[in-house]
Amino acid sequence: MPGHPFSIAILGAGLAAGAAAIAGAQGGAANFPDHPIRVIVSVPAGGGVDTVTRLVTDKMSRTLGQPLVVENRAGAGGSVAGEYVFTSPPDGYTLLASQPSPITTNPFLYKSLNYDPAQLTPVAIMSHVPNVVLVRADFPAKTVKELIAYAKANPGKINYASQGIGTTSHLTAELFQTLTHTKFVHVPYKGTAPAVTDLLAGTVDLFFNELASSIELHKSGRARILAVTTKQRVASLPDIPTLAEAGVAGCESDTWHALTAPPKTPADIVAKLNAAANAAMHDPVLLERYKALSISPGGGTPAEMSAFLKEETRRWGEVIRTAGIQPQ
């Protein structure tokens, strides 16, 4: 009955248990992180995403007070890593570090995915990297105009590398072919490093690759950059024209690298991770390393990243539809 000591005791115990549960939940976020964080990279070691991730996570670990342990899980245009993180607990201790495709366009490119990129939780953009038109050192064409003429005179005889189906390098090549009315043969790889290896060996002719892993090859003469795919020329290659300057308007593309978390990761944990990533973007050592690699820092809020992902998904989805790329 009301006021009975036993009833009050039960009520008190229930309130205490509820308070303890709330405190525990709050404490989990307040104490985050209290053990190492795993960062699953969607490409093999040595690629652009891998390089950027190791630079950024090293700085983030100093802010967060725990190691960020990098693991490489390449395959299926980043979907192997994407699925792994998607199905991981939403506790902030497993993150995805990727190129655009696993978190934007893969649903357009694969008939069945075991995860929904749109449900991944945005954490931070780590970097923006200009893309370039990279050809093997002994490729006959010395300019973009010559490349187009050669392609039209030799239809289906130029093969181009990509980091995999649906990666920025693949979609940029498709956009280039649509705009120039040319046709190349696609040779997908599992990341930048193996694609570059085959370009240097002469196995493939062309690669719409990121500047960071192309510039030294160009400077050493092991490969040649014909153009950059950005609106303006890049400071580190002042003599190299943009594609627009070379006569191909509308073929703009850069590669970016991002951190995402499993669906329903708590906002306060995401905020801590985002703050650590933004702090890394202002680290003088990281900025100097980025400058040497011709990389621009990312940053911004999770909300800004969410809007950016939606726009990138729309833009490249349209390229996929226009090019008639069929899901595998």
NORHU-V213397 format. One record per residue. N is the residue number from 1. PHI is phi in radians with two decimals (* if undefined). OMEGA is omega in radians with two decimals (NA if undefined). BURIAL is + if it has 9 or more other C-alpha atoms within 8 Angstrom, else -. Layout:
{{N;PHI;OMEGA;BURIAL} {N;PHI;OMEGA;BURIAL}}
This chain:
{{1;*;-3.09;-} {2;-0.98;3.10;-} {3;1.48;-3.14;-} {4;-1.17;-3.09;-} {5;-0.94;-3.12;-} {6;-1.15;3.12;-} {7;-1.11;3.13;+} {8;-1.11;3.14;+} {9;-1.12;3.12;-} {10;-1.07;3.13;-} {11;-1.05;-3.13;-} {12;-1.09;3.13;-} {13;-1.13;3.13;-} {14;-1.12;3.11;-} {15;-1.11;-3.14;-} {16;-1.10;3.13;-} {17;-1.12;3.12;-} {18;-1.09;3.12;-} {19;-1.09;3.14;-} {20;-1.14;3.13;-} {21;-1.12;3.12;-} {22;-1.11;-3.13;-} {23;-1.09;3.13;-} {24;-1.12;3.13;-} {25;-1.12;3.13;-} {26;-1.16;-3.12;-} {27;-1.12;3.12;-} {28;-1.03;3.11;-} {29;-1.29;-3.11;+} {30;-1.11;-3.10;-} {31;-1.58;-3.11;-} {32;-1.24;-0.12;-} {33;-1.63;3.09;+} {34;-2.01;2.98;-} {35;-2.70;-3.03;-} {36;-1.02;3.12;+} {37;-1.83;3.10;+} {38;-1.61;3.11;+} {39;-2.06;-3.07;+} {40;-1.58;-3.10;+} {41;-1.64;-2.98;+} {42;-1.46;-3.14;+} {43;-2.30;3.08;+} {44;-1.16;3.06;+} {45;-1.03;3.09;-} {46;1.75;3.12;-} {47;-1.38;-3.09;+} {48;-1.08;3.13;+} {49;-1.07;-3.12;+} {50;-1.08;-3.13;+} {51;-1.07;-3.13;+} {52;-1.09;-3.10;+} {53;-1.04;-3.13;+} {54;-1.15;3.08;+} {55;-1.15;-3.05;+} {56;-1.24;-3.08;+} {57;-1.17;3.07;+} {58;-1.06;3.12;+} {59;-1.28;3.13;+} {60;-1.08;-3.10;+} {61;-1.10;3.13;+} {62;-1.24;3.10;+} {63;-1.28;-3.04;-} {64;-1.48;3.11;+} {65;1.37;3.09;-} {66;-2.42;3.08;+} {67;-1.16;2.95;+} {68;-1.89;-3.00;+} {69;-1.65;-3.07;-} {70;-1.52;3.05;+} {71;-2.23;3.13;-} {72;-1.71;3.08;+} {73;-2.33;-3.08;+} {74;-1.49;3.03;+} {75;2.30;3.06;+} {76;0.93;3.10;+} {77;1.04;-3.14;+} {78;1.64;-3.08;+} {79;-1.21;3.11;+} {80;-1.05;3.11;+} {81;-1.19;-3.13;+} {82;-1.04;3.13;+} {83;-1.13;-3.11;+} {84;-1.04;-3.11;-} {85;-1.27;-3.14;+} {86;-0.98;-3.08;+} {87;-1.62;3.11;-} {88;-1.46;3.12;-} {89;-1.03;-3.12;-} {90;-1.45;-3.05;+} {91;-2.02;3.12;-} {92;1.49;-3.07;+} {93;-1.71;3.01;+} {94;-2.37;-3.10;+} {95;-2.14;3.04;+} {96;-1.84;3.00;+} {97;-1.97;-2.98;+} {98;-2.58;2.86;+} {99;-1.35;-3.06;+} {100;-1.05;-2.90;+} {101;-0.98;-3.10;+} {102;-1.14;-3.08;+} {103;-2.04;3.10;+} {104;-2.35;-2.85;+} {105;-1.71;-3.06;+} {106;-0.99;3.08;+} {107;-1.07;3.09;+} {108;-1.37;-2.90;+} {109;-1.97;-3.14;+} {110;-2.21;-3.09;+} {111;-1.08;3.13;-} {112;-2.41;3.02;-} {113;-1.97;3.11;+} {114;-1.62;3.07;-} {115;-2.73;3.13;-} {116;-2.00;-3.11;+} {117;-0.93;-3.09;+} {118;-1.14;-3.14;-} {119;-1.61;3.05;-} {120;-1.10;-3.07;+} {121;-1.62;3.11;+} {122;-1.10;3.09;+} {123;-1.99;-3.11;+} {124;-2.92;2.92;+} {125;-1.47;-3.09;+} {126;-1.59;-3.04;+} {127;-2.91;2.98;+} {128;-2.20;-3.07;+} {129;-2.26;3.06;+} {130;-1.07;3.02;+} {131;-1.76;-3.12;+} {132;-2.39;3.00;+} {133;-1.63;-3.07;+} {134;-1.90;3.10;+} {135;-2.14;3.09;+} {136;-1.08;-2.99;+} {137;-1.01;-3.07;+} {138;-1.79;3.12;-} {139;-1.15;-3.04;-} {140;-1.04;-3.08;-} {141;-1.36;-3.14;-} {142;-1.85;3.12;-} {143;-2.42;3.09;-} {144;-1.13;3.11;+} {145;-1.04;3.11;-} {146;-1.19;3.10;+} {147;-1.07;-3.13;+} {148;-1.12;3.14;+} {149;-1.09;-3.14;-} {150;-1.13;-3.14;+} {151;-1.12;-3.13;+} {152;-1.25;3.11;+} {153;-1.39;-3.11;-} {154;-2.30;-3.05;-} {155;-1.05;3.10;+} {156;1.33;-3.10;+} {157;-1.77;3.07;-} {158;-1.60;3.05;+} {159;-1.93;-3.11;+} {160;-2.20;3.13;+} {161;-1.56;2.93;+} {162;-2.49;3.08;+} {163;-1.39;3.14;+} {164;2.47;3.12;+} {165;-0.99;3.05;+} {166;1.45;3.09;+} {167;-1.26;-3.12;+} {168;-1.01;-3.14;+} {169;-1.10;3.11;+} {170;-1.16;-3.06;+} {171;-1.23;3.08;+} {172;-1.14;3.09;+} {173;-1.11;3.11;+} {174;-1.14;3.10;+} {175;-1.10;3.12;+} {176;-1.03;-3.13;+} {177;-1.12;3.12;+} {178;-1.09;-3.08;+} {179;-1.28;-3.05;+} {180;-1.81;-3.14;-} {181;0.99;3.09;-} {182;-2.04;3.13;+} {183;-2.44;3.09;+} {184;-1.93;3.06;+} {185;-1.80;-3.07;+} {186;-1.48;3.04;+} {187;-2.16;-3.11;+} {188;-1.38;3.08;+} {189;-2.10;3.11;+} {190;-1.79;3.11;+} {191;2.22;-3.08;+} {192;-1.23;-3.00;+} {193;-0.99;3.14;+} {194;-1.16;3.11;+} {195;-1.17;3.12;+} {196;-1.10;3.14;-} {197;-0.99;-3.13;-} {198;-1.29;3.05;+} {199;-1.13;-3.14;+} {200;-1.14;3.13;+} {201;-1.42;-3.13;-} {202;1.46;3.14;-} {203;-1.23;3.04;-} {204;-2.12;-3.03;+} {205;-1.65;-2.84;+} {206;-2.52;-3.14;+} {207;-2.68;3.02;+} {208;-1.43;-2.94;+} {209;-1.82;3.08;+} {210;-1.27;-3.08;+} {211;-1.05;-3.04;+} {212;-0.97;-3.12;+} {213;-1.74;3.14;+} {214;-2.00;-2.92;+} {215;-1.10;-3.13;+} {216;-1.23;3.07;-} {217;-1.10;3.12;+} {218;-1.17;-3.09;+} {219;-1.14;-3.13;-} {220;-1.50;-3.14;-} {221;1.44;-3.14;-} {222;-1.36;3.04;+} {223;-2.69;-3.10;+} {224;-2.27;3.05;+} {225;-1.66;-3.13;+} {226;-1.59;-3.10;+} {227;-2.88;2.99;+} {228;-1.86;-3.03;+} {229;-1.78;-3.14;+} {230;-1.87;-3.12;+} {231;-1.17;3.12;-} {232;-2.02;3.01;-} {233;-1.08;3.13;+} {234;-1.70;-3.03;-} {235;-1.05;-3.08;-} {236;-1.36;3.11;-} {237;-2.38;-3.00;-} {238;-1.10;-3.09;-} {239;-1.58;-3.11;-} {240;-1.60;-3.10;+} {241;-1.29;2.93;+} {242;-1.35;3.09;+} {243;-1.08;3.11;+} {244;-1.09;3.10;+} {245;-1.11;-3.13;-} {246;-1.47;3.04;+} {247;1.80;3.13;-} {248;-2.03;-3.12;+} {249;-1.38;3.04;-} {250;1.55;-3.14;-} {251;-1.81;-3.13;+} {252;-1.83;-3.05;+} {253;-2.83;2.91;+} {254;-2.33;3.07;+} {255;-1.74;3.04;+} {256;-2.29;-3.10;+} {257;-2.20;-2.98;+} {258;-2.45;3.00;+} {259;-1.88;3.01;+} {260;-2.27;-3.11;+} {261;-2.17;3.10;+} {262;-1.02;3.07;+} {263;-0.97;3.06;+} {264;1.16;2.98;-} {265;-1.14;-3.07;+} {266;-0.97;-3.06;-} {267;-1.06;-3.11;-} {268;-1.23;3.06;-} {269;-1.23;3.09;+} {270;-1.04;3.14;+} {271;-1.08;3.11;+} {272;-1.14;3.13;-} {273;-1.13;3.13;+} {274;-1.10;3.12;+} {275;-1.09;3.13;-} {276;-1.17;3.11;+} {277;-1.16;3.11;+} {278;-1.14;3.07;+} {279;-1.10;3.11;+} {280;-1.07;-3.12;+} {281;-1.15;3.13;+} {282;-1.88;-3.13;-} {283;-1.28;-3.07;+} {284;-1.05;-3.14;-} {285;-1.16;3.11;-} {286;-1.10;-3.12;+} {287;-1.11;3.11;+} {288;-1.17;3.11;-} {289;-1.17;3.08;-} {290;-1.03;-3.13;+} {291;-1.05;3.13;+} {292;-1.11;-3.13;-} {293;-1.67;-3.09;+} {294;1.02;3.12;+} {295;-1.92;3.04;+} {296;-1.76;3.14;+} {297;-1.21;3.06;+} {298;-1.59;-3.13;+} {299;1.91;-3.10;+} {300;1.74;-3.09;+} {301;-1.56;3.03;+} {302;-1.02;3.12;+} {303;-1.15;3.10;-} {304;-1.13;3.11;-} {305;-1.13;3.12;+} {306;-1.04;3.12;+} {307;-1.12;3.13;-} {308;-1.11;-3.14;-} {309;-1.07;3.14;+} {310;-1.12;-3.14;+} {311;-1.20;3.11;-} {312;-1.11;3.11;+} {313;-1.09;3.13;+} {314;-1.12;-3.05;-} {315;-1.10;-3.09;-} {316;-1.36;3.01;+} {317;-1.06;3.10;+} {318;-1.15;3.09;-} {319;-1.08;-3.14;+} {320;-1.07;-3.13;+} {321;-1.15;-3.12;-} {322;-1.10;-3.13;-} {323;-1.33;3.13;+} {324;1.25;3.11;-} {325;-1.23;-3.11;-} {326;-1.65;3.12;-} {327;-1.06;3.13;-} {328;-1.52;NA;-}}
